[in-house]
Amino acid sequence: MATRRIFVCILATIALLLSAAPSARAQQENAAETECIKGTVVKVAEKALYLKDTSFPDETLGKRDATVLLDKATAYYDGSKKVNRDALQPGLLVLVRCRMAGKDRAAVLVRIIGGKKP
């Protein structure tokens, strides 16, 4: 009877370990897919957003200028309200969720979080 309980406990432990491994791997892949940067809008072009004093998740990088590619799939928000690209104006503070597109960053989501609004 005791050996049966030990066997069941070992099987349960193995099952838990095997089910946890894929979810941990998926979380690592999702974390590597996107990053969130914060900066002040300098210029908004048709296919790019230019930021100054940009903060990166890697704290070893100092603040610097950055360019983020924009496309049709990019979503724009002012706080929690959905807006269009025209709402982005120079001087606004934004959070940008990016994914890597080759060597460039492409915006998935741009959220206005501060600055002077027109």
KOLDO-573495 format. One record per residue: residue number from 0; residue in three letters; chain; x, y, z of N, C-alpha, C, O, CB in turn. Coordinates in Angstrom, 2 decimals, always signed. Atoms other than C-alpha are relative to their C-alpha. Glycine has a CB too. Layout:
BEGIN
PT,NUM,ALA,A,X,Y,Z,X,Y,Z,X,Y,Z,X,Y,Z,X,Y,Z $
...
% end
This chain:
BEGIN
PT,0,MET,A,+0.82,-1.18,+0.00,+0.00,+0.00,+0.00,+0.88,+1.26,+0.00,+0.59,+2.22,-0.72,-0.94,-0.01,+1.21 $
PT,1,ALA,A,-0.88,-1.17,-0.07,+2.80,+2.42,+0.86,+0.76,+0.19,-1.31,+0.97,+1.32,-1.75,+1.00,-0.16,+1.17 $
PT,2,THR,A,-0.70,-0.13,+1.27,+4.66,+1.65,-2.35,-0.92,+0.55,-1.08,-0.48,+1.26,-1.98,+0.58,-1.36,-0.44 $
PT,3,ARG,A,+0.97,-0.52,+0.96,+1.51,+2.38,-4.30,-0.15,+1.51,+0.14,-0.20,+2.22,-0.86,-1.37,-0.69,+0.18 $
PT,4,ARG,A,+0.10,-1.45,-0.26,+1.20,+5.83,-2.68,+1.24,+0.73,-0.50,+1.14,+1.80,-1.10,-0.20,+0.28,+1.51 $
PT,5,ILE,A,-1.24,-0.62,+0.46,+4.84,+6.60,-3.40,+0.02,+0.05,-1.53,+0.40,+1.07,-2.11,+1.23,-0.79,+0.53 $
PT,6,PHE,A,+0.04,+0.05,+1.47,+4.40,+5.53,-7.03,-0.96,+1.06,-0.55,-0.64,+1.72,-1.53,-0.43,-1.41,-0.47 $
PT,7,VAL,A,+0.98,-1.01,+0.45,+1.29,+7.75,-7.40,+0.57,+1.41,+0.19,+0.40,+2.26,-0.68,-1.34,-0.16,+0.79 $
PT,8,CYS,A,-0.63,-1.31,-0.25,+3.16,+10.72,-5.84,+1.09,+0.30,-1.03,+1.19,+1.43,-1.52,+0.60,+0.06,+1.42 $
PT,9,ILE,A,-1.06,-0.20,+1.00,+6.10,+10.24,-8.21,-0.62,+0.30,-1.36,-0.15,+1.20,-2.06,+0.91,-1.26,-0.09 $
PT,10,LEU,A,+0.67,-0.25,+1.27,+3.77,+10.06,-11.22,-0.62,+1.40,-0.04,-0.54,+2.09,-1.05,-1.07,-1.05,-0.25 $
PT,11,ALA,A,+0.60,-1.33,-0.07,+1.92,+13.20,-10.09,+1.07,+1.09,-0.12,+0.85,+2.09,-0.81,-0.78,+0.18,+1.31 $
PT,12,THR,A,-1.09,-0.97,+0.07,+5.21,+15.07,-9.64,+0.55,+0.09,-1.42,+0.80,+1.19,-1.91,+1.12,-0.39,+0.97 $
PT,13,ILE,A,-0.49,+0.00,+1.38,+6.44,+14.05,-13.08,-0.99,+0.70,-0.92,-0.59,+1.48,-1.78,+0.26,-1.45,-0.50 $
PT,14,ALA,A,+1.02,-0.64,+0.83,+3.14,+15.12,-14.65,+0.00,+1.51,+0.19,-0.11,+2.25,-0.78,-1.39,-0.57,+0.33 $
PT,15,LEU,A,-0.05,-1.44,-0.27,+3.32,+18.53,-12.95,+1.24,+0.64,-0.63,+1.14,+1.73,-1.21,+0.00,+0.26,+1.50 $
PT,16,LEU,A,-1.22,-0.54,+0.58,+6.91,+19.07,-14.06,-0.08,+0.07,-1.52,+0.35,+1.05,-2.12,+1.21,-0.84,+0.41 $
PT,17,LEU,A,+0.12,+0.00,+1.46,+6.15,+18.13,-17.65,-0.99,+1.04,-0.49,-0.79,+1.62,-1.56,-0.42,-1.37,-0.48 $
PT,18,SER,A,+0.97,-1.01,+0.43,+3.13,+20.44,-17.81,+0.51,+1.42,+0.24,+0.09,+2.34,-0.47,-1.33,-0.20,+0.73 $
PT,19,ALA,A,-0.53,-1.33,-0.29,+5.04,+23.39,-16.32,+1.08,+0.42,-0.98,+1.23,+1.61,-1.24,+0.55,+0.04,+1.41 $
PT,20,ALA,A,-1.10,-0.34,+0.90,+7.97,+23.22,-18.74,-0.45,+0.73,-1.26,+0.15,+1.75,-1.59,+0.74,-1.26,-0.40 $
PT,21,PRO,A,+0.41,-0.74,+1.20,+6.09,+24.24,-21.93,-0.53,+1.40,+0.30,-0.28,+2.32,-0.48,-1.06,-0.78,-0.74 $
PT,22,SER,A,+0.52,-1.34,-0.30,+4.32,+27.16,-20.23,+1.11,+0.96,+0.36,+1.03,+2.14,+0.02,-1.03,-0.07,+1.13 $
PT,23,ALA,A,-1.14,-0.87,-0.32,+7.59,+28.54,-18.87,+0.74,+0.39,-1.28,+1.18,+1.53,-1.42,+0.97,-0.69,+0.99 $
PT,24,ARG,A,-0.67,-0.28,+1.26,+9.14,+28.26,-22.33,-0.81,+1.00,-0.82,-0.24,+1.88,-1.45,+0.22,-1.29,-0.79 $
PT,25,ALA,A,+0.86,-0.92,+0.75,+6.15,+30.05,-23.89,+0.09,+1.41,+0.58,+0.09,+2.38,-0.17,-1.46,-0.49,+0.02 $
PT,26,GLN,A,-0.13,-1.32,-0.63,+6.45,+32.90,-21.36,+1.32,+0.65,-0.39,+1.36,+1.86,-0.63,-0.10,-0.11,+1.52 $
PT,27,GLN,A,-1.29,-0.55,+0.40,+10.13,+33.34,-22.21,-0.04,+0.47,-1.45,+0.52,+1.52,-1.77,+1.11,-1.03,+0.20 $
PT,28,GLU,A,+0.08,-0.40,+1.40,+9.36,+33.44,-25.94,-0.84,+1.26,-0.16,-0.48,+2.13,-0.95,-0.60,-1.14,-0.84 $
PT,29,ASN,A,+0.83,-1.20,+0.07,+6.58,+36.02,-25.43,+0.75,+1.21,+0.52,+0.61,+2.30,-0.04,-1.29,-0.20,+0.78 $
PT,30,ALA,A,-0.76,-1.12,-0.55,+8.86,+38.18,-23.32,+1.05,+0.47,-1.01,+1.33,+1.67,-1.09,+0.67,-0.39,+1.33 $
PT,31,ALA,A,-1.01,-0.37,+0.97,+11.49,+38.09,-26.06,-0.62,+0.62,-1.25,+0.06,+1.35,-1.97,+0.83,-1.21,-0.39 $
PT,32,GLU,A,+0.64,-0.50,+1.20,+8.97,+38.94,-28.77,-0.23,+1.51,+0.04,+0.01,+2.19,-0.95,-1.31,-0.70,-0.22 $
PT,33,THR,A,+0.32,-1.43,-0.07,+7.96,+42.40,-27.54,+0.76,+0.66,+1.14,+1.20,+0.01,+2.08,-1.51,+0.20,+0.18 $
PT,34,GLU,A,-0.58,-0.81,-1.06,+9.45,+45.18,-25.47,-0.78,+1.30,+0.08,-1.41,+1.70,-0.90,+1.52,+0.26,-0.24 $
PT,35,CYS,A,+0.71,-1.26,-0.17,+8.01,+48.38,-24.09,+1.01,+1.11,+0.23,+1.85,+1.02,+1.13,-1.01,-0.08,+1.19 $
PT,36,ILE,A,-0.90,-1.14,-0.16,+9.85,+51.67,-24.54,-0.83,+1.25,+0.26,-2.00,+1.33,-0.11,+0.90,+0.18,-1.27 $
PT,37,LYS,A,+0.68,-1.25,-0.33,+8.97,+55.14,-23.30,+0.83,+1.16,-0.51,+2.04,+1.19,-0.32,-0.24,+0.13,+1.53 $
PT,38,GLY,A,-0.72,-1.14,+0.52,+9.85,+58.41,-24.99,-0.92,+1.14,-0.36,-2.14,+1.02,-0.30,+0.81,-0.41,-1.20 $
PT,39,THR,A,+0.74,-1.19,+0.41,+8.79,+61.86,-26.14,-0.02,+0.08,-1.52,+1.02,-0.06,-2.16,+0.62,+1.29,+0.62 $
PT,40,VAL,A,+0.16,-0.07,+1.45,+7.43,+62.24,-29.67,+0.71,+1.24,-0.53,+0.50,+2.35,-0.04,-1.51,+0.01,-0.39 $
PT,41,VAL,A,-0.67,-1.09,+0.70,+9.64,+64.37,-31.91,-0.71,+0.26,-1.32,-0.99,+1.40,-1.68,+1.50,-0.31,-0.23 $
PT,42,LYS,A,+0.60,-0.11,+1.33,+8.03,+63.65,-35.27,-0.77,-1.27,-0.29,-0.39,-2.37,+0.11,+1.09,+0.25,-1.09 $
PT,43,VAL,A,+0.78,+1.15,+0.45,+5.35,+61.40,-36.73,-0.04,+0.03,-1.52,-0.59,+0.96,-2.12,-1.46,+0.03,+0.61 $
PT,44,ALA,A,+0.02,+0.12,+1.46,+5.88,+60.31,-40.32,-1.00,-1.10,-0.36,-1.57,-1.75,+0.51,+1.44,-0.33,-0.58 $
PT,45,GLU,A,+0.98,+1.00,+0.45,+3.70,+58.03,-42.42,+0.35,-1.41,+0.47,-0.53,-2.17,+0.86,-0.10,+0.02,-1.51 $
PT,46,LYS,A,-0.41,+1.37,-0.34,+5.74,+54.91,-41.63,+0.94,-0.08,+1.19,+1.48,-1.14,+1.47,+0.66,-0.63,-1.18 $
PT,47,ALA,A,-0.93,+0.03,-1.12,+7.81,+55.92,-38.59,-0.38,+1.01,+1.07,-1.00,+2.04,+0.80,+1.42,+0.28,-0.49 $
PT,48,LEU,A,+0.19,-0.87,-1.16,+7.61,+57.47,-35.14,+1.38,+0.27,+0.57,+2.12,-0.66,+0.90,-0.97,-0.66,+1.08 $
PT,49,TYR,A,-1.31,-0.41,-0.49,+10.65,+59.43,-33.96,-0.15,+0.45,+1.45,-0.97,+1.31,+1.76,+0.62,+1.14,-0.88 $
PT,50,LEU,A,+0.07,-0.29,-1.43,+11.24,+59.58,-30.18,+1.34,+0.53,+0.49,+2.39,+0.18,-0.04,-0.41,-1.26,+0.80 $
PT,51,LYS,A,-1.23,-0.46,-0.66,+13.75,+61.42,-27.99,-0.05,-0.41,+1.46,-1.13,-0.70,+1.99,+0.19,+1.55,-0.14 $
PT,52,ASP,A,-0.12,+0.39,-1.41,+14.96,+60.59,-24.47,-0.73,-1.30,+0.28,-1.50,-1.40,+1.24,-0.54,+1.11,+0.91 $
PT,53,THR,A,+0.69,+1.27,-0.10,+13.78,+57.02,-24.93,+0.61,-0.88,+1.07,+1.83,-1.06,+1.13,+0.01,-0.71,-1.34 $
PT,54,SER,A,-0.42,+0.96,-1.02,+13.95,+54.62,-21.97,-0.27,-1.40,-0.51,-1.33,-1.67,-1.09,-0.73,+0.25,+1.35 $
PT,55,PHE,A,+0.11,+1.38,+0.45,+14.52,+50.93,-22.72,-0.09,-0.92,+1.21,+0.36,-0.56,+2.30,+1.21,-0.39,-0.89 $
PT,56,PRO,A,+0.09,+0.95,-1.12,+13.77,+47.86,-20.56,+1.37,-0.37,+0.54,+1.52,-0.60,+1.75,-0.74,-1.25,-0.44 $
PT,57,ASP,A,-1.36,+0.30,-0.44,+17.50,+47.12,-20.45,+0.58,+1.28,+0.61,+0.95,+2.20,-0.12,+0.89,-0.52,-1.21 $
PT,58,GLU,A,-0.40,-1.22,-0.69,+18.56,+49.67,-17.85,+1.47,+0.37,-0.23,+1.89,+1.47,+0.14,-0.25,-0.15,+1.48 $
PT,59,THR,A,-1.39,-0.34,+0.28,+22.19,+49.49,-18.97,+0.10,+0.96,-1.17,+1.11,+1.64,-1.34,+0.82,-1.27,-0.28 $
PT,60,LEU,A,+0.03,-0.96,+1.11,+21.21,+51.48,-22.07,-0.46,+1.34,+0.55,-1.46,+1.42,+1.26,-0.94,-0.49,-1.15 $
PT,61,GLY,A,+0.41,-1.33,-0.43,+21.06,+55.19,-21.40,-1.15,+0.51,-0.88,-1.50,-0.12,-1.88,+1.18,+0.97,-0.05 $
PT,62,LYS,A,+1.05,-0.60,+0.81,+18.30,+57.43,-22.70,+0.60,+0.49,-1.30,+1.68,+1.09,-1.32,-0.71,+1.16,+0.75 $
PT,63,ARG,A,-0.49,-0.42,+1.31,+18.68,+58.08,-26.42,-1.17,+0.13,-0.96,-2.30,-0.22,-0.63,+1.04,-1.01,-0.54 $
PT,64,ASP,A,+1.03,-0.14,+1.02,+16.76,+58.86,-29.58,-0.27,-1.35,-0.63,+0.63,-2.19,-0.73,+0.41,+1.04,-1.07 $
PT,65,ALA,A,+0.37,+1.27,+0.61,+14.86,+56.03,-31.26,-1.02,+0.24,-1.11,-1.77,+1.21,-1.09,-0.56,-0.97,+1.05 $
PT,66,THR,A,+0.98,-0.02,+1.08,+12.86,+55.38,-34.40,-0.75,-1.32,+0.04,-0.15,-2.39,+0.14,+0.68,+0.24,-1.39 $
PT,67,VAL,A,+0.85,+1.19,-0.03,+9.93,+52.96,-34.41,-0.84,+0.00,-1.27,-1.46,+1.01,-1.62,-0.90,-0.03,+1.29 $
PT,68,LEU,A,+0.79,+0.11,+1.22,+8.26,+51.72,-37.59,-1.49,-0.12,+0.33,-1.86,-0.78,+1.30,+0.46,-1.21,-0.82 $
PT,69,LEU,A,+1.45,+0.07,-0.16,+4.48,+52.16,-37.91,-0.58,-0.71,-1.22,-0.05,-0.59,-2.32,-0.63,+1.42,+0.17 $
PT,70,ASP,A,+0.69,+0.63,+1.12,+2.12,+50.08,-40.04,-1.50,+0.00,+0.25,-1.96,+0.57,+1.24,+0.52,-1.44,-0.23 $
PT,71,LYS,A,+1.46,+0.01,-0.11,-1.59,+49.43,-40.55,-0.49,-0.73,+1.24,-1.57,-0.43,+1.74,-0.62,-0.65,-1.23 $
PT,72,ALA,A,+0.40,+0.79,-1.15,-1.70,+46.98,-37.65,+0.27,+0.70,+1.33,-0.18,+0.22,+2.37,+0.71,-1.33,-0.02 $
PT,73,THR,A,-0.33,-0.71,-1.23,-0.39,+49.51,-35.09,-1.28,+0.60,+0.60,-2.06,+1.24,-0.09,+1.05,+1.11,-0.25 $
PT,74,ALA,A,+1.16,-0.55,-0.72,-3.01,+50.43,-32.46,+0.46,+1.23,+0.78,+1.59,+1.27,+1.28,-0.63,-1.06,+0.96 $
PT,75,TYR,A,-0.32,-1.25,-0.68,-3.10,+53.92,-30.90,-1.02,+0.26,+1.10,-2.22,+0.09,+0.89,+0.03,+1.19,-1.01 $
PT,76,TYR,A,+0.87,-0.27,-1.13,-4.50,+54.85,-27.48,+0.43,+1.29,+0.68,+1.62,+1.62,+0.72,+0.00,-1.17,+0.99 $
PT,77,ASP,A,-0.25,-1.13,-0.89,-4.80,+57.98,-25.36,-0.55,-0.44,+1.34,-1.75,-0.36,+1.58,-0.67,+1.37,-0.53 $
PT,78,GLY,A,+0.46,+0.65,-1.23,-4.92,+56.42,-21.93,-0.66,-1.30,-0.38,-0.03,-2.17,-0.98,-0.97,+0.92,+0.81 $
PT,79,SER,A,+0.72,+1.21,+0.36,-7.59,+53.75,-22.32,-0.89,+0.19,-1.23,-1.52,-0.76,-1.69,-0.84,-0.47,+1.17 $
PT,80,LYS,A,+0.86,-0.32,+1.15,-9.40,+55.48,-25.22,+0.76,-0.23,-1.31,+1.89,+0.24,-1.47,-0.50,+1.47,+0.09 $
PT,81,LYS,A,-0.64,+0.25,+1.29,-8.62,+54.27,-28.74,-0.08,+1.26,-0.86,-1.14,+1.89,-0.96,-0.68,-1.20,-0.73 $
PT,82,VAL,A,-0.08,-1.19,+0.85,-7.50,+57.09,-31.07,+0.67,-0.40,-1.31,+1.09,-1.54,-1.49,+0.79,+1.16,+0.71 $
PT,83,ASN,A,-0.71,+0.29,+1.25,-6.01,+57.37,-34.56,+1.39,+0.63,+0.05,+1.74,+1.32,+1.01,-0.79,+0.53,-1.24 $
PT,84,ARG,A,-1.38,-0.47,+0.03,-2.45,+58.24,-35.57,+0.10,+1.52,+0.07,+1.10,+2.05,+0.56,+0.68,-0.49,-1.26 $
PT,85,ASP,A,-0.02,-1.47,-0.02,-3.36,+61.94,-35.95,+0.07,+0.56,+1.42,+0.45,+1.72,+1.60,-1.22,+0.54,-0.70 $
PT,86,ALA,A,-0.06,-0.46,-1.39,-3.59,+62.16,-32.14,+1.44,+0.13,+0.49,+1.70,+0.83,+1.47,-0.77,-0.95,+0.90 $
PT,87,LEU,A,-1.41,-0.09,-0.39,+0.20,+61.73,-31.93,+0.56,+1.32,-0.48,+0.59,+1.60,-1.68,+0.82,-1.19,-0.58 $
PT,88,GLN,A,-0.56,-1.31,+0.30,+1.78,+65.17,-31.78,+1.36,+0.13,+0.68,+1.58,-0.49,+1.72,-0.95,+1.15,+0.45 $
PT,89,PRO,A,-1.29,-0.22,-0.66,+5.34,+66.32,-31.00,-0.20,+0.54,+1.41,-1.07,+1.38,+1.66,+0.86,+0.99,-0.83 $
PT,90,GLY,A,+0.06,-0.43,-1.39,+5.90,+66.80,-27.28,-0.76,-0.95,+0.91,-0.68,-0.82,+2.13,-0.61,+1.34,+0.08 $
PT,91,LEU,A,+0.76,+0.95,-0.82,+3.64,+63.96,-26.11,+0.91,-1.12,+0.49,+1.81,-1.56,-0.22,-1.18,-0.59,-0.79 $
PT,92,LEU,A,-0.72,+1.12,-0.58,+5.03,+61.27,-23.81,-0.78,-1.27,-0.33,-1.99,-1.33,-0.08,+0.20,+0.16,+1.55 $
PT,93,VAL,A,+0.69,+1.21,+0.43,+4.24,+57.79,-25.13,+0.72,-1.26,+0.49,+1.93,-1.26,+0.70,-0.12,-0.04,-1.51 $
PT,94,LEU,A,-0.51,+1.34,-0.21,+4.69,+54.13,-24.25,-0.22,-0.74,-1.31,-1.32,-0.68,-1.87,-0.70,-0.73,+1.22 $
PT,95,VAL,A,+0.11,+0.73,+1.25,+5.35,+51.97,-27.29,+0.36,-1.46,+0.23,+1.47,-1.77,+0.67,+0.91,+0.63,-1.10 $
PT,96,ARG,A,-0.29,+1.44,-0.05,+5.06,+48.18,-27.30,+0.51,-0.37,-1.39,-0.19,-0.19,-2.38,-1.27,-0.86,+0.41 $
PT,97,CYS,A,-0.68,+0.27,+1.27,+7.47,+47.02,-30.01,+0.33,-1.47,-0.15,+0.47,-2.21,+0.83,+1.27,+0.84,-0.12 $
PT,98,ARG,A,-0.57,+1.30,+0.34,+8.50,+43.85,-31.74,+1.14,+0.28,-0.97,+1.15,+1.31,-1.65,-1.09,-0.99,-0.64 $
PT,99,MET,A,-1.12,-0.18,+0.91,+11.70,+43.42,-33.67,-0.41,-0.42,-1.41,-0.97,-1.49,-1.61,+1.23,-0.79,+0.47 $
PT,100,ALA,A,+0.23,+0.28,+1.41,+11.36,+43.58,-37.46,+1.35,+0.12,-0.68,+1.71,+1.18,-1.19,-1.07,+0.98,-0.64 $
PT,101,GLY,A,-1.38,-0.05,+0.46,+14.83,+42.67,-38.61,+0.84,+0.72,+1.04,+0.88,+0.33,+2.20,+0.11,+0.69,-1.38 $
PT,102,LYS,A,-0.79,-0.80,-0.93,+17.14,+45.25,-37.07,-0.78,+1.17,+0.58,-0.30,+1.85,+1.49,+1.26,+0.51,-0.68 $
PT,103,ASP,A,+0.82,-1.14,-0.44,+14.34,+47.79,-36.56,-1.09,-0.45,+0.96,-1.44,-1.63,+1.04,-0.63,+0.70,-1.20 $
PT,104,ARG,A,+1.14,+0.25,-0.87,+11.59,+48.07,-33.99,-1.27,+0.40,-0.74,-1.31,+1.45,-1.39,+0.14,+0.78,+1.35 $
PT,105,ALA,A,+1.30,-0.31,+0.60,+7.99,+47.95,-35.24,-1.02,+0.12,+1.12,-1.08,-0.75,+2.00,-0.42,-1.08,-1.05 $
PT,106,ALA,A,+0.97,-0.23,-1.06,+5.20,+49.36,-33.07,-1.19,-0.91,-0.15,-1.77,-1.02,-1.23,-0.45,+1.46,+0.01 $
PT,107,VAL,A,+1.22,+0.78,-0.07,+2.41,+47.03,-32.06,-1.09,+0.89,+0.58,-2.24,+0.85,+0.14,+0.21,-1.30,+0.85 $
PT,108,LEU,A,+0.95,-0.87,-0.70,+0.74,+49.58,-29.76,+0.72,+1.26,+0.46,+1.84,+1.20,+0.96,-0.63,-0.73,+1.20 $
PT,109,VAL,A,-0.53,-1.28,-0.47,+1.35,+53.26,-29.01,-1.04,+0.59,+0.94,-2.20,+0.76,+0.55,+0.33,+0.98,-1.21 $
PT,110,ARG,A,+0.92,-0.57,-0.99,-0.21,+54.74,-25.84,+0.53,+1.35,+0.48,+1.66,+1.44,+0.96,-0.19,-0.98,+1.20 $
PT,111,ILE,A,-0.36,-1.33,-0.50,-0.15,+58.46,-25.00,-0.20,+0.00,+1.51,-1.28,-0.33,+2.00,-0.87,+1.13,-0.69 $
PT,112,ILE,A,+0.10,+0.01,-1.45,+0.61,+58.82,-21.30,+0.23,+1.38,+0.63,+0.09,+1.52,+1.85,+0.98,-0.98,+0.57 $
PT,113,GLY,A,-0.22,-1.33,-0.57,+1.40,+62.52,-20.89,+0.45,+1.00,-1.03,+0.54,+0.71,-2.23,+1.02,-0.07,+1.10 $
PT,114,GLY,A,-0.44,-1.08,+0.87,+2.58,+65.79,-22.30,-1.13,+0.95,-0.32,-2.28,+0.70,+0.05,+0.58,-0.56,-1.27 $
PT,115,LYS,A,+1.01,-0.98,+0.38,+0.75,+68.82,-23.69,-0.80,-0.50,-1.17,-0.26,-0.83,-2.22,+0.63,+1.34,-0.35 $
PT,116,LYS,A,+0.88,+0.42,+1.07,-2.25,+67.83,-25.74,-0.61,+1.23,-0.66,-0.95,+2.19,+0.03,-1.11,-0.95,+0.53 $
PT,117,PRO,A,+0.54,-1.17,+0.71,-3.53,+70.21,-28.43,-1.44,+0.30,+0.36,-2.02,+1.26,-0.15,+0.10,-0.20,-1.48 $
% end
